[in-house]
């Protein structure tokens, strides 16, 4: 990327490490033209991932939608200390996306996402997983099947 100060494309990476959530790469860059130092973070782009809905319509994957569903499962109605919960939900969302990416497909079905989310949440905390599944009839069906 170009220097945000002078727009020069000639920059050097002077330091780099993983971001604290472990999902991205943090880089300290120095512009070779104006010598300003700035930080960039690099994350995997979900732009090329599509979700196949139940009605077979394909929609772009939206990180925020998945995150919100996981966050709701994690907080379960609590209204305090949401910073920690948000960080936890972010990490779990990252794990779920990791599972989706391992499919190595441009398309993922909604029910596959639900199954991954349930698996990841169950590993973290049984109550998160149950809450997540019970939140919608469709999810409950995916997770528990049609037995009633
Ligand atoms: Zn510059």
Boltz pocket constraint, residues with backbone or C-beta under 6 A from the ligand:
constraints:
  - pocket:
      binder: B
      contacts: [[A, 3], [A, 4], [A, 5], [A, 6], [A, 7], [A, 8], [A, 31], [A, 32], [A, 33], [A, 34], [A, 35], [A, 36]]
      max_distance: 6.0
